[in-house]
């Protein structure tokens, strides 16, 4: 006689006969990330002349990732100090946040004493902290106005925090420049006390920045309407090569009495992409307000990630607080900015002089920072990928970091050929 176990083994299990249905079977496939999708397609391409102009990370003139000498020297100093790996406080490494604040607002800024500031997981983390703080504590309507277009992650970050994302006019497709009139009009017509997101410098994705005179106009309209300015500054120093010049908008608003908030990142200007070093700060009215705001920032951050990573913050702190390293960094970030600017000049010259393009390419040199809104249509972007093996996002945004002395003429020829008809 068969045992109970043996009989069970000979009979199909009732459970096994049923079709297995996973708990997650109804989860839909999400769309691929626009930037990562470009990189994946680029990697699959075997053509030796292929170019990746999608990723927003600096490359040297040989197309290689670049680790700054100032960062290498700071790393050596930290290694000699034999530091422990204990948790930082919830708001991070104090010397780092102090140095970050001075770099952004100015060494002698009067707001430093009443600045509530916390370390963040780079700029993305800072934006998330800010979005959630506004969602919880901002006493007015939770509308945030962002430029059209803006960095793709802005919409997702603010929406998930419960803010209503609206857009203000920014980019003028007819000139590939700033539509200042639409920008001022839309900000003026926004409901009073709205939150207005502003790119401090090197606007992503267009590379189009207001002039200082236009920033003065923007600051006045924002003040007249009682709006709250939320600055995103990911490229200080990297845009023009001058940290003071790149901080003009932020410092102008502060000087005019705006209680700004700021998302700050060191990914681009120190090449610390993977270290995720950033900060979020709020200008407060007095010491008591600063204390209360800081207490709520800690409560907000604690369930998010509890404590920020320390290594990147220590690197930034060492660079900014060691005079010779700070000067070396300032020189290096200027060199990086100037390389990008020189690639813009060469690209435009090749288009106009070598290939005789009849189109207006002034915007290539008028725009600033890592990205150039080329003016190419989605169809032209598809064609430049298929025919020339040049990869970029379908909005025509070029990452100028991917352009080098060795491929800039090839890029100009490719652009000319897909845009000449």
C-alpha positions as CSV (number, residue, x, y, z in Angstrom):
1,X,0.0,0.0,0.0
2,X,1.3,3.4,-1.0
3,X,2.0,5.8,1.8
4,X,0.1,9.1,2.0
5,X,3.1,11.0,0.8
6,X,3.6,8.7,-2.2
7,X,0.0,9.0,-3.2
8,X,0.2,12.7,-3.0
9,X,3.3,12.7,-5.2
10,X,1.5,10.8,-7.9
11,X,-1.5,13.2,-8.0
12,X,-1.2,16.7,-9.5
13,X,-1.5,19.3,-6.9
14,X,-4.7,21.3,-7.0
15,X,-2.5,24.4,-6.5
16,X,-0.2,23.4,-9.3
17,X,-3.1,22.8,-11.7
18,X,-4.2,26.4,-11.3
19,X,-2.5,29.2,-13.3
20,X,-0.2,31.1,-11.0
21,X,-1.2,34.8,-10.7
22,X,1.4,37.1,-9.2
23,X,0.4,39.9,-6.9
24,X,2.2,42.3,-9.3
25,X,0.7,41.0,-12.5
26,X,-1.3,44.2,-13.1
27,X,1.7,46.5,-12.7
28,X,2.1,48.3,-16.1
29,X,5.4,48.6,-18.0
30,X,6.7,52.2,-17.5
31,X,8.2,54.2,-20.3
32,X,12.0,54.2,-20.4
33,X,14.0,57.1,-19.0
34,X,14.7,59.5,-21.9
35,X,18.4,60.0,-21.0
36,X,19.1,56.3,-20.1
37,X,17.4,55.2,-23.2
38,X,19.7,57.3,-25.3
39,X,22.7,55.8,-23.6
40,X,21.5,52.2,-24.0
41,X,21.0,52.8,-27.7
42,X,24.4,54.4,-28.0
43,X,26.1,51.4,-26.3
44,X,24.4,49.0,-28.8
45,X,25.8,50.9,-31.8
46,X,29.1,49.5,-33.1
47,X,29.9,52.4,-35.4
48,X,33.3,53.9,-34.5
49,X,32.1,57.5,-35.1
50,X,29.1,57.3,-32.8
51,X,28.5,60.1,-30.3
52,X,26.6,60.2,-27.1
53,X,25.2,63.7,-26.6
54,X,22.5,62.7,-24.1
55,X,24.2,62.2,-20.7
56,X,24.7,65.3,-18.6
57,X,28.1,64.5,-17.2
58,X,31.3,66.3,-17.9
59,X,33.9,64.7,-20.2
60,X,37.4,65.9,-21.0
61,X,38.5,66.6,-24.5
62,X,39.3,62.9,-25.0
63,X,35.7,62.0,-24.1
64,X,36.7,60.5,-20.7
65,X,35.2,61.1,-17.3
66,X,37.2,63.7,-15.4
67,X,38.1,63.6,-11.7
68,X,39.3,67.1,-10.6
69,X,42.8,67.4,-9.1
70,X,41.3,69.4,-6.2
71,X,39.1,66.4,-5.4
72,X,42.0,63.9,-5.7
73,X,44.1,66.1,-3.3
74,X,41.2,66.4,-0.9
75,X,40.7,62.6,-0.9
76,X,44.4,62.1,-0.1
77,X,44.0,64.5,2.9
78,X,41.0,62.7,4.2
79,X,42.8,59.3,3.9
80,X,45.7,60.6,6.0
81,X,43.2,61.8,8.7
82,X,42.0,58.2,9.2
83,X,38.4,59.4,9.9
84,X,35.7,57.1,11.2
85,X,32.5,56.2,9.4
86,X,30.0,57.2,12.0
87,X,26.7,58.7,11.1
88,X,26.5,62.4,10.4
89,X,23.6,64.2,12.1
90,X,20.3,64.4,10.3
91,X,21.2,67.7,8.7
92,X,24.7,66.4,7.7
93,X,28.3,67.5,8.1
94,X,28.1,71.0,9.7
95,X,31.4,72.3,8.1
96,X,30.1,71.2,4.7
97,X,26.7,73.0,5.0
98,X,28.5,76.1,6.3
99,X,30.9,76.1,3.3
100,X,28.1,75.4,0.8
101,X,26.0,78.3,2.2
102,X,28.9,80.8,1.8
103,X,29.6,79.6,-1.7
104,X,26.0,80.2,-2.7
105,X,25.0,83.3,-0.8
106,X,28.4,84.9,-0.5
107,X,31.0,84.9,2.3
108,X,29.6,88.1,3.9
109,X,25.9,87.6,3.2
110,X,23.8,88.9,6.1
111,X,21.3,86.0,5.7
112,X,23.9,83.3,6.7
113,X,23.2,83.8,10.4
114,X,19.5,83.0,9.9
115,X,19.9,80.3,7.3
116,X,18.2,77.0,8.0
117,X,20.3,74.5,6.0
118,X,20.6,70.8,5.6
119,X,22.8,68.5,3.6
120,X,20.9,66.6,1.0
121,X,21.2,63.7,-1.4
122,X,22.6,66.0,-4.1
123,X,20.2,68.4,-6.0
124,X,17.4,65.8,-6.4
125,X,17.3,65.2,-2.7
126,X,17.3,68.9,-2.0
127,X,14.4,69.4,-4.3
128,X,12.5,66.6,-2.6
129,X,13.1,68.1,0.8
130,X,11.9,71.5,-0.4
131,X,8.9,70.1,-2.2
132,X,7.7,68.2,0.9
133,X,8.5,71.2,3.2
134,X,6.3,73.5,1.0
135,X,3.6,70.8,0.8
136,X,3.5,70.6,4.6
137,X,4.1,74.2,5.8
138,X,3.5,76.7,3.0
139,X,0.4,78.7,4.1
140,X,-0.8,79.6,0.6
141,X,-2.1,77.7,-2.4
142,X,0.2,74.8,-3.3
143,X,0.9,75.9,-6.9
144,X,4.4,75.8,-8.2
145,X,5.3,77.4,-11.5
146,X,8.2,75.9,-13.5
147,X,9.7,77.1,-16.8
148,X,8.5,75.5,-20.0
149,X,10.6,73.4,-20.6
150,X,12.4,72.4,-17.4
151,X,14.5,69.5,-16.1
152,X,12.3,66.4,-16.5
153,X,12.6,65.4,-12.8
154,X,11.1,68.7,-11.5
155,X,7.5,67.7,-12.5
156,X,7.7,64.3,-10.9
157,X,9.3,65.6,-7.7
158,X,6.8,68.4,-7.1
159,X,3.7,66.4,-8.2
160,X,4.6,63.5,-5.9
161,X,4.9,65.9,-3.0
162,X,1.3,67.1,-3.6
163,X,2.1,70.4,-5.3
164,X,0.2,71.5,-8.4
165,X,2.7,72.0,-11.2
166,X,2.0,74.9,-13.6
167,X,4.2,76.3,-16.4
168,X,5.4,79.7,-17.3
169,X,6.7,80.7,-20.7
170,X,10.4,80.5,-21.1
171,X,11.9,79.2,-24.3
172,X,11.3,80.9,-27.6
173,X,11.4,78.3,-30.4
174,X,11.6,81.0,-33.1
175,X,14.9,82.4,-31.7
176,X,16.1,79.5,-29.6
177,X,16.5,82.0,-26.9
178,X,14.5,83.4,-23.9
179,X,11.0,84.6,-24.3
180,X,11.3,87.2,-21.5
181,X,7.9,88.8,-22.2
182,X,6.0,85.5,-21.9
183,X,8.0,84.7,-18.7
184,X,7.2,88.0,-17.0
185,X,3.5,87.9,-18.2
186,X,2.9,84.4,-16.9
187,X,4.6,85.0,-13.6
188,X,2.5,88.2,-13.3
189,X,-0.7,86.4,-14.0
190,X,-0.1,83.5,-11.7
191,X,-2.2,83.5,-8.5
192,X,-0.6,85.6,-5.8
193,X,1.7,83.8,-3.4
194,X,2.5,81.0,-5.9
195,X,5.8,79.2,-5.7
196,X,8.1,80.0,-8.7
197,X,10.9,77.6,-9.6
198,X,13.9,79.4,-11.0
199,X,17.1,77.9,-12.5
200,X,19.9,80.1,-11.0
201,X,22.2,79.5,-14.0
202,X,22.8,77.2,-16.9
203,X,19.1,76.4,-17.5
204,X,18.5,72.7,-18.0
205,X,17.6,71.7,-20.7
206,X,17.8,74.8,-22.9
207,X,21.1,76.5,-21.8
208,X,19.2,79.8,-22.0
209,X,19.7,82.2,-19.1
210,X,18.2,85.6,-18.4
211,X,20.7,88.6,-18.5
212,X,21.3,90.4,-15.2
213,X,19.0,93.1,-16.3
214,X,16.2,90.6,-17.0
215,X,16.8,88.9,-13.7
216,X,16.2,92.3,-12.1
217,X,12.9,92.5,-13.9
218,X,12.0,89.0,-12.8
219,X,12.8,89.7,-9.2
220,X,10.6,92.7,-9.2
221,X,7.6,90.9,-10.7
222,X,8.0,88.0,-8.3
223,X,8.0,90.5,-5.4
224,X,5.0,92.5,-6.7
225,X,2.9,89.4,-6.9
226,X,4.0,88.0,-3.5
227,X,5.4,84.9,-5.1
228,X,7.9,82.6,-3.3
229,X,11.1,82.0,-5.3
230,X,12.5,78.5,-5.2
231,X,16.0,78.4,-6.7
232,X,17.6,75.3,-8.2
233,X,21.4,75.8,-8.6
234,X,23.2,72.8,-10.0
235,X,25.9,74.5,-12.0
236,X,27.4,77.3,-10.0
237,X,30.9,78.0,-11.5
238,X,30.3,75.5,-14.3
239,X,28.1,77.9,-16.3
240,X,30.4,80.9,-16.9
241,X,33.5,79.8,-15.0
242,X,32.8,82.4,-12.4
243,X,31.0,81.3,-9.1
244,X,30.1,84.9,-8.2
245,X,28.6,85.6,-11.7
246,X,26.6,82.4,-11.7
247,X,25.1,83.2,-8.3
248,X,23.9,86.7,-9.4
249,X,20.2,85.8,-9.6
250,X,20.1,84.1,-6.1
251,X,22.0,87.0,-4.5
252,X,19.9,89.6,-6.3
253,X,16.7,88.1,-4.9
254,X,18.1,87.9,-1.4
255,X,19.4,91.5,-1.6
256,X,15.8,92.6,-2.6
257,X,14.4,91.0,0.5
258,X,13.0,87.7,-0.9
259,X,12.9,84.8,1.6
260,X,14.3,82.3,-0.9
261,X,14.8,78.6,-0.7
262,X,17.7,76.9,-2.5
263,X,18.5,73.5,-3.9
264,X,22.3,73.2,-4.4
265,X,24.3,70.5,-5.9
266,X,28.0,69.7,-6.3
267,X,27.6,66.9,-8.8
268,X,28.5,69.0,-11.9
269,X,30.8,71.7,-10.6
270,X,33.0,69.3,-8.6
271,X,32.5,66.2,-10.7
272,X,31.0,64.4,-7.6
273,X,28.2,62.7,-9.5
274,X,28.2,59.5,-7.6
275,X,28.9,61.1,-4.2
276,X,25.5,62.8,-4.1
277,X,26.6,65.9,-2.2
278,X,24.1,68.8,-2.0
279,X,22.2,71.0,0.3
280,X,18.8,72.6,0.8
281,X,18.5,75.9,2.6
282,X,15.8,78.4,3.7
283,X,16.3,82.0,4.4
284,X,14.6,82.7,7.8
285,X,13.5,85.9,9.4
286,X,15.3,85.5,12.7
287,X,17.1,82.9,15.0
288,X,13.8,81.7,16.5
289,X,12.3,81.0,13.0
290,X,15.5,79.3,11.9
291,X,15.4,77.0,15.0
292,X,11.8,76.0,14.3
293,X,12.4,75.4,10.6
294,X,15.5,73.3,11.3
295,X,13.5,71.2,13.7
296,X,10.9,70.5,11.0
297,X,13.5,69.7,8.4
298,X,14.9,67.1,10.7
299,X,11.5,65.5,11.3
300,X,10.9,65.5,7.5
301,X,14.3,64.0,6.6
302,X,14.3,61.3,9.4
303,X,11.9,58.9,7.7
304,X,13.3,59.7,4.2
305,X,16.9,58.6,4.6
306,X,17.7,59.4,8.2
307,X,21.3,60.6,7.7
308,X,23.1,61.7,4.6
309,X,26.3,60.1,3.2
310,X,29.5,61.7,4.6
311,X,32.3,61.1,2.1
312,X,31.2,63.6,-0.6
313,X,30.4,66.2,2.0
314,X,33.8,65.8,3.5
315,X,35.4,66.2,0.1
316,X,33.5,69.4,-0.7
317,X,34.3,70.7,2.8
318,X,38.0,70.0,2.4
319,X,38.1,71.7,-1.0
320,X,36.2,74.8,0.1
321,X,38.0,75.2,3.4
322,X,41.5,74.6,2.2
323,X,42.7,77.9,0.5
324,X,45.1,76.3,-2.0
325,X,42.5,73.5,-2.9
326,X,39.7,76.1,-3.3
327,X,41.8,78.1,-5.7
328,X,42.8,75.0,-7.6
329,X,39.1,74.0,-7.8
330,X,38.1,77.5,-9.0
331,X,40.7,77.3,-11.7
332,X,39.6,73.8,-12.7
333,X,35.9,74.6,-12.9
334,X,36.8,77.7,-15.0
335,X,38.7,75.4,-17.3
336,X,35.8,73.0,-17.6
337,X,33.4,75.9,-18.4
338,X,35.8,77.3,-20.9
339,X,36.1,74.0,-22.7
340,X,32.4,73.8,-23.1
341,X,32.3,77.4,-24.4
342,X,35.0,76.7,-26.9
343,X,33.1,73.7,-28.2
344,X,30.1,75.9,-28.8
345,X,32.2,78.4,-30.7
346,X,33.8,75.6,-32.8
347,X,30.5,74.0,-33.6
348,X,29.0,77.2,-34.8
349,X,32.1,78.1,-36.8
350,X,32.1,74.7,-38.6
351,X,28.3,75.0,-39.3
352,X,28.7,78.4,-40.8
353,X,32.2,78.5,-42.3
354,X,33.0,75.0,-43.3
355,X,29.6,73.7,-44.3
356,X,27.9,76.9,-45.3
357,X,24.7,76.4,-43.3
358,X,22.2,79.2,-44.1
359,X,20.4,78.7,-40.8
360,X,21.0,81.1,-37.9
361,X,23.2,79.3,-35.3
362,X,23.8,82.3,-32.9
363,X,21.9,80.4,-30.2
364,X,24.7,77.8,-30.0
365,X,27.1,80.5,-28.6
366,X,24.4,82.6,-26.9
367,X,23.3,79.7,-24.7
368,X,25.4,78.7,-21.7
369,X,26.3,75.7,-19.6
370,X,26.3,72.0,-20.3
371,X,23.3,71.9,-22.6
372,X,22.4,73.4,-25.9
373,X,18.9,73.4,-27.3
374,X,19.9,72.9,-30.9
375,X,16.5,73.6,-32.5
376,X,16.5,70.2,-34.2
377,X,13.0,68.6,-34.6
378,X,12.3,65.1,-33.3
379,X,12.4,63.9,-36.9
380,X,15.8,65.4,-37.4
381,X,17.0,63.9,-34.2
382,X,15.9,60.5,-35.5
383,X,17.7,61.1,-38.8
384,X,21.0,62.2,-37.1
385,X,20.9,59.0,-35.1
386,X,20.1,56.7,-38.0
387,X,22.4,58.3,-40.6
388,X,25.2,59.7,-38.5
389,X,25.1,57.6,-35.2
390,X,24.7,60.8,-33.1
391,X,22.6,60.2,-30.0
392,X,20.6,62.9,-28.2
393,X,17.1,63.3,-26.7
394,X,14.3,63.9,-29.2
395,X,13.8,67.5,-28.0
396,X,17.1,68.4,-29.7
397,X,19.0,68.9,-26.5
398,X,22.8,68.4,-27.0
399,X,25.0,67.7,-24.0
400,X,28.0,69.8,-25.0
401,X,30.1,67.7,-22.6
402,X,30.1,65.0,-25.2
403,X,31.6,67.3,-27.9
404,X,35.4,67.3,-28.3
405,X,38.0,68.7,-30.6
406,X,38.1,65.3,-32.3
407,X,34.4,65.1,-33.1
408,X,33.0,68.6,-33.2
409,X,33.5,69.0,-37.0
410,X,31.8,65.6,-37.6
411,X,28.9,66.8,-35.4
412,X,28.6,70.0,-37.4
413,X,28.5,68.1,-40.6
414,X,25.8,65.8,-39.2
415,X,23.7,68.7,-38.0
416,X,24.0,70.5,-41.3
417,X,23.0,67.5,-43.3
418,X,19.8,66.8,-41.3
419,X,18.8,70.5,-41.1
420,X,19.6,71.9,-44.5
421,X,16.3,71.0,-46.2
